[in-house]
Amino acid sequence: MTTTKLTILPQLDGQRLDKCLPDALQLTRSAVQNLLDTQMVTVNGKVASKSYKVHAGEEIVVTLPDPEPCSVEPENIPLEIVYEDSDLLVVNKPKGMVVHPAAGNPNGTLVNALLYHCQGSLSGINGVLRPGIVHRIDKDTSGLLIVAKNDIAHQGLAEQIKVHTFTRIYEAVACGHLKTREGTVRQPIGRHPTQRKKMAVVAGGRDAVTHFTVIEEYRGYTHLKLQLETGRTHQIRVHMSHLGHPLAGDTVYGAAPDKRLQGQCLHARVIGFVHPVTGEYMEFSSDLPAYFQEFLTALSE
């Protein structure tokens, strides 16, 4: 077992323990619930209930059980490794690759490929189905993803994401033309009230902030640069749809089908972070993939 200590920040004062821990630990809500149910969480040395309301400055101690043996099979799937050292690696994920196994996608995922490439040397914080996965991008989103090889690296990177110092810049093509050349969307995101597989802008959702800048306009479309301040599920897709400009190809969030695209036209182009062990700031970028470039070429013609 491993022990993680957290100090409650002022902005979390008054929140329920079971609401603030998932982000802090980069765990699912169900995983946090299980830790609370099995009395693996203490506040100021006392076992805490899930409904306990935290106070700024309090010390939270979480005991994490040793990871279960991984049932996911390593697979020799080629990976584009942008950077790698003993603590982490940066992968350029292709469009169409699922990040971790789930119902309907038991193999052929990034995790299957990572287990083969890293020979099992991945952090265990996110459980046996998501070893090493600090953050994720959707199946049909291409681009850069960081992977932790050990729990120390994972915790350091997760903390940077939590306090919004982790740089994530995307490029996308959206439908229509925006009213301004640049701007910020600040709208809370939560589960769609009726379509549970979708996210939506909803009252009481989690804070979400996306900054956008127009790169180029085409007939009926706009090429955008988008920077995440937060990292909610489907954040860019939801925010752009909320503005009335869903991403090209994103039929889930309101775009018309486009035979030139399979899923949303969205690429994670830049990530930057402080190395959790060396303290060095590192930043990586990737070229727009072929499908994205071909779509822009078609629009320009």
C-alpha positions, 0 to 999 in steps of 0.5 A, a space after each residue: 500500500 502507498 500513502 498520499 498526503 494532501 492539504 486542502 486549498 482555500 478554494 476547496 473550503 466547504 466542499 464535500 470530501 467525496 467531491 474534491 478527492 477525485 480531482 485531487 487524486 486523479 481517480 474515478 468517483 467510484 474509486 474514491 467512494 470505495 476508499 471512503 467506504 473502506 476507511 482508507 481516508 483520514 482528515 487530521 488523523 481521524 477516519 472521515 465520512 464521504 459527506 464530511 465538509 473539508 476546511 482549508 489547511 486540513 491534512 488529508 491522508 489517503 491509503 491506496 491499496 497496491 494495484 491489482 494484477 493487470 488483466 489487460 494483455 500487452 500488445 505489440 502495437 506501434 507507438 509514436 514516442 515523442 519523448 521518454 525517460 525513466 519517469 514518463 513518456 509523451 505519445 502522439 496518439 493517432 485518430 481512431 485509437 482508444 486510450 484504455 480498454 472498456 466495454 466494446 474495446 477490450 484490446 487494441 488500445 493505447 494501454 495495450 500498446 504501453 504495457 508492451 512497450 514499457 514492460 509493465 513499468 507504469 503507474 498504478 494510481 488509476 487502476 488496472 485498466 488505466 495504468 500510467 494514464 494521467 489524462 486522456 483524449 477521445 478516440 477520434 481526437 489525435 495528438 499528444 498524451 503524457 503517460 506516467 511510469 511510476 506513482 511519484 511522476 503520476 502524482 506530480 503531473 496530476 497536481 499540475 493539471 489540478 492547479 491549471 499549470 499544465 499546458 494543453 493547446 489544441 487545434 480544431 476546425 469548427 462549423 461556421 464563423 465565430 463572432 470574435 477572433 478570440 475569446 474565452 468560454 467559461 461554462 460548467 460541464 456535467 453529464 447531459 440530463 437525458 443522454 447519459 453518454 454525452 456531456 453538456 453545459 449544465 447548472 451545477 456542473 464542474 467549472 470549465 474554461 476554454 480559450 480560443 483564437 481564430 487561425 483562419 476562416 474558410 467558407 462555412 468553417 473556422 480553423 481554431 487554436 484552443 487552450 484548456 485551462 481546465 480538463 473536463 470530459 469532452 470540454 472543447 467539443 461541448 464548449 464549441 457546441 454550446 457556442 453554436 459552432 460544433 467541431 467539424 465531423 462531431 455528429 455527437 455534438 451537433 455537426 452534420 455528417 461529413 464524409 471527409 472526416 471520421 469523428 471530430 476534427 481535433 488535434 492535441 498539438 502542444 503539451 507543456 509541464 514541469 518534469 515531476 522529478 527533475 523540475 525542468 519545464 518541458 514542452 512538446 508539439 506535434 504536426 497536424 496529422 494527414 487527415 487534418 491537413 487534407 481537410 484544410 486543403 479541401 476547404 481552401 479549394 
